[in-house]
Amino acid sequence: MRPNRFKAFIDSEAASALPLLAAAVLALVLANSPLAGAIHSLLHGKLTIDYAGIGLSKPLLLWINDGLMAVFFLLVGLEIKREVVEGSLSRPSQVALPIAGAAGGMIVPAAIYVALNWSNGETLRGWAIPAATDIAFSLGVLAALGSRVPLTLKVFLTTLAIVDDLGAIVIIAIFYTSALSFQALALAGLCIAGLAILNRAGVRRIGPYMLIGVVLWLSVLQSGVHATLAGVVLAMFIPIKSAGEPDDARPAIHLEHALKPWSAWFIMPVFAFANAGLSLADLSFASLLEPVPLGIAAGLFVGKQIGIMLGAGLLIALGIAAMPAGGSWRTLYGVSILGGIGFTMSLFIGTLAFDSAAYESQVRLGVLVGSLLSALVGYFLLRASTRP
């Protein structure tokens, strides 16, 4: 990816933090207002889509988490594919540092959560919740610092978050899969074969891919594997290479550009509104000390910064990778703290880890506290460490 295109990508991700933040704040306000009951009834009310006797009936919340988020994961898959083919993940010399940081930033938070929940087999299912980084919010904080933070550190955090997303996809596929339906998986396999044939035949129209993608999503939805992974699989088969053509003539890039505003201004805000509402009525400081919220908050705020610094710092100390140009140990540490903003992906993994309402508010509390601490401390440390 050319530098100006990478900068445009960073700027667009940072801008998407604004509607996401607005939706999260609105959800918190309404969850503590007289409208809380009406919002809960709306989200848990059944929405049925039926055509010719074939239909699906699910609560609105599941349509958001399984349906809209599949489109978001399609966008994530397209971004990852672009980076692997021609961007920051295509050059081993530049990708080693953020990969090491991402690995440490996933392992250490998970270990902290496990240590605090070791005696409870049920809550252990949430071990992956603090392992995620929210690319929009973390880059939004960096954008607020303007020219104080060099572009190289923004690229480092962006690449780390993309690798983090890839890790989250693998975790969801392996660890958050329920009882499997082999008939549904067989149909999903036929859909994947169809996508491969389209790709191999050089089909460049997006329509046929999306048509098979809808059937793939329905198959995966019934298979026991989480439906959002259908979006990632679909992204892998949409063509991207096209020598000499402008970006908008390349199917994967064109689709990515088309989905980006929908994701930023509709899909992610709707997800945040549906999943970030937290009633403060019965909360106290003791609520944060419960194993689940404490494990999540400590994992995000403490584990992320330690893990990213250990992973990336070790490579720099050994001379395997270089410090990002214009950066220092202090600014690298500040960016590592921002990696603890796990809002969107952490909330999403929380919906997969616990299907009991008993843990819903605990997950939200831990994610909000850990992400807020990471944002504030990271921002003020970087602001004190740099000049415009």
N, C-alpha and C positions, 0 to 999 in steps of 0.2 A: 504494500500500500504506500502511495506517495505521501511525504510528510504533510502536505496541505490537506489531503484527504483524511489522514489520521487525526489532524487537529480538528477538522470539521466533525468527525465522528465523536471526538471527546466533547466538543462544544454541544453537540446535539444531545448526548447522554446527560451532560450537566444540566441543560435546559429542562429536560424531562423531570428533574427533581422537583420543580416548582408545582406542577399539578399533582404530583404524587404526595408532596408535603401538604398541600391544601386539602386533599381527600382524607389523609390520615388525621389532620387536625379536626376536620368536620366530623369524622367518625367518632373521635374522642368526645367532642362537644355533645353530639346527639346521644351518645351512650350514657351521658350523665344529665340528660334532659327528660322531660315528660314524654318525649317521642321515642324513648328507648324501646318500649314494648312494641310499638308499631313497626319500628325498623327490624326488630328481631322476627316479628311475624312475617314481614315482607321477605326477608332473606331465607326463612325456613318454609315458606309457602311453596307448594308444588307448582311447577311450570311444565306443561305438557305440550310437546310438539308431535303432531300426528299427521301422517300423509298416507292415504289409501290403506288405512288400517294398520300401518307400521309406525310406531312412535316411541318416544321416550318421555318418561315422567319423572322428574327429579326436583328437589328443592332448588330454588333460585341460587342459593349459595354454591351448590355443586355444579350448576351450569357455569358459574363464574370460575370456580376453581378447576374444573375439568375441561370446560369448553373454551372460555376466553384465554385461560392460561396455556392451552395447547397452541393457540395462535402466537402468544408471547414466546413460547419455546420454539416455535417455527422461526421467529425472528432471531432468537438466541442461536439456533442452529445455523442460520444463514450468516450471522456475524462470525461465528467460530469457523465456519467453512471458508469465508473470505480471508480471515486472518491466517489460516493454515495454508491456503493456496498461494496467497500473494502478500500477506501482511506481516505483522510482527511475529507470528508463530511460524513463519516459513524460514526464518533465519536462525539457525542454532546459536550463533554467536550472541544474539540479542534476546533470546528467549530463555536462556538458562537461569538468569537472575530472577525474573518473575515466576518461573515454574518452581524454583526452590522456595521462594517466598510463599507461593500459594500452597505448596505441600506442607510447609511448616505451619502456615496459617489455618490449615484444616486439621492437622493431627493434634496440635497442642490444645485448641479449644475443645475438641472432642474428648481428649484425655481428661481435661479439667471437669467437664460435665460428667463423665463416667465416674471419676473419683468421688464426686459429690452425690451420685445416685447409685452407687455400687450395690447397696443393700436392697434396692427395689427393682425387681425385674421388669415391672410395668413401665416405670419412668425411664428406664435405660433406653427405651425405644427412641427417646429424643436426643440421642447422642450427636446426631448430625446437625441439629438446629443451629448451634453457634458456629458451624464450620463455613458458613456462607458469607459472601461480601456483596452488598448492594451497590452495583456499579453506578446507578443514577445518583443516589444520595452522596456517595463518597466523592464522585467527580463534581457534584454540585458544591460541596464544601471547598474543594480545590478551586473551583471557578470563582467563589466568593473571595478568595485570596488574590485573584488576578495574577499579575506578573511577579508576585512574590515567590511563586513556586515555578521552577524551570519546567519547560515542556517535557524534558526527559523523565522527570519524576511523575508527571501526569501519564506519560506513556507507560511507565513502569506499573502504576496502579491500575491503569486500564487493562493492560495485558494480564496482570495478576488476577483481576476480577473475571476476565474471560476464561482463564484457566480454571478459576474457582467455579465458574458456571459449568464448565465441562465436568469437573469433579462432582458437582452436585447432581448432574444428569446421571453419571455412573452410579452414585450412591442411591438415587431414587430407583434406578432400574434393578439394582442388586438387592437392596435391603428393604425397600418399601413396596414389595410385590405381595399380593395376597394369594389365595388359592387360585390356581391356574385353570382356565378353560381351554383345553387343547383344540376344540373345534374353532373357537374364536382366534386362537393363535395360528391355526392353519389358514384361516381366511386372511389374517394379517400377513402371513407369509406370502400368500398369493398376491396381495396388494404390493408388497415389497418387490416381488418378482416383476410385476407390471411396471412399477416405477423404474426398475433397472432396465427393462426393455425400452422404455421411452427414452431414458438417458443414453443408452447404447445406440439407439436408432437416430440420435441427434435431434430429437423433437425439442423445439425451442419455445413453443407456445406454453404459457403457464397453465392455461385452462385444464388440459388433460391431467397434469400433475395434481392440481387441486381437486379434481373430481375423484381420482383414486385416493387422494389424501383424506377426503371426507369418509370414504368407506374404511380406510385404514384406521381413522380415529374411532369410528363406531366399533370396529373389531377389537381394537386395543382396550376400549372402554369396557367391553364385556369379557376381556381375557383374564383380568386379575393384575395385569401390568398397568401402571398408572397411565391414563389416557394422554397426558401431556407429552409423553415420550414419542407419540405419533408425530408431533410437530417436528421434533428433532430428526427423526428418520426421514420425513418428507424433505426437509432441507438438504439432506445429504445427496439427494438425487436430482435436485434442480440444477441445471447447467450453469456454470460460472465462467469458464474459460471461453474467450472469444477474441482472438488476436485482432488488434487494430480497430475494434468497435468502441464507441462511447459507452460509458457505464449504463445509461438507460436502455441500451440495446442488448445488454447482457441479462438473461432471465433472472438469475439469483440476485444481482445487484439491483435490478429494477424492482423486484418484489420486496427486497429489503427496504428500499427507499419508500415504497408504497405503504408498507406496514409500519414504518417508524412513527409517523405522526399518530396513527391509530393506537399504537402501543403507548406512546407518551401521554396522549390526551384523553384516552378512553379506557383501554384495557387495564393499565397499571393503576390509575386512580380508582377505577371501579373495584379492582381487587383490594386495594388499600382500604377503601371505604367499607367493604364487606368483611374484612379480616382484622382491622386495627382497632375497632371499637372496644374500649375497656372501661367498665364501670369502676369509678374510684370510691364508691360509697362504702364498701366493706374492706378496703385496703388499708394496711398500715405498714410500718417499717418491717414488722415481723412477717408480713406477706412475702417480702422480697427474700427473706431468709429460708423460705421453703426450698427443698432440694431442686425442683424444676426451674423456677425463676432464677435462683441463685446460680445454678449451673449454667444457664443460658447467658445471664448477664456477665458472670465472671469469665465464661468462655469467650464472649465477644470482646469485652473490654480488656481483659488481662491476657487471655490465651492468644488472641489474634496478634497483638503487638509483639508478644514474646515469640510466637511461632514464625511470623514473617521476618522479624529481625534475625532470629537464629538461622532460618533457611537462607535468606539473602546475604546476611552478614558473614556467614561462614564461607560462602563462595567468594566474596570480596576479600576476606582475610587470607584465604588460600591462594588468591591470585587467579582463580578460575574465571571470574567475571570482574568487570570494572564498576566502580561507583558511577551511577548515572551522571553525565556531564552537568556541571553546575550544582550538583547535590553535595551533601555532607552527611556525616553519620547522624547529626541532629535532625536534618530535614528528612532523611530516610526513615528515622524513627517516627517522626510526625506523620508521615504518609502511612507507615505501618499501623499506627493507632487508628487512622481513618479506615483501614481495612476491617476494623471491628464494627463498622456500620453494616449490619446484616439484614436490615429491615425486610425487604420483599421476599428474598429467597428463604430467609429464616422463618418468616411467618408461613410461607408455603410448605416448607418441610415439616413445620409444626402441625399443619392440617393433616399431613400424611402419617406422622408419628402417633398422634392421639386422635381417636375418633370419639372420645368421651368428652362431654361438655365440662367435666370436672377439671380438666387440665387446660381448657381453652383460655381462660383468663390468666392462668399462670404463665403459659407460653407468651401471650401478648405482653404481660408485665415484664418478663425477662428480656424479650426482644427490644421493647421500647427503652428500657433503662440502659441496657448494654449499648444499644445503637446511639442513644442520646449522649451518654458519657463519652463514647468514642468520637462523636462528632465535635463536641465542645472542647475536649482536651486536645484532640488533634488540631483543631482550628487554631486555638490560642497558642499552642506550642509552635506551630508553623509560623504564625503571625509574629511571635516574639523572636523567631530564629532567622527571619528573612527580611529583606527590604524590597520595596517596589522596584 
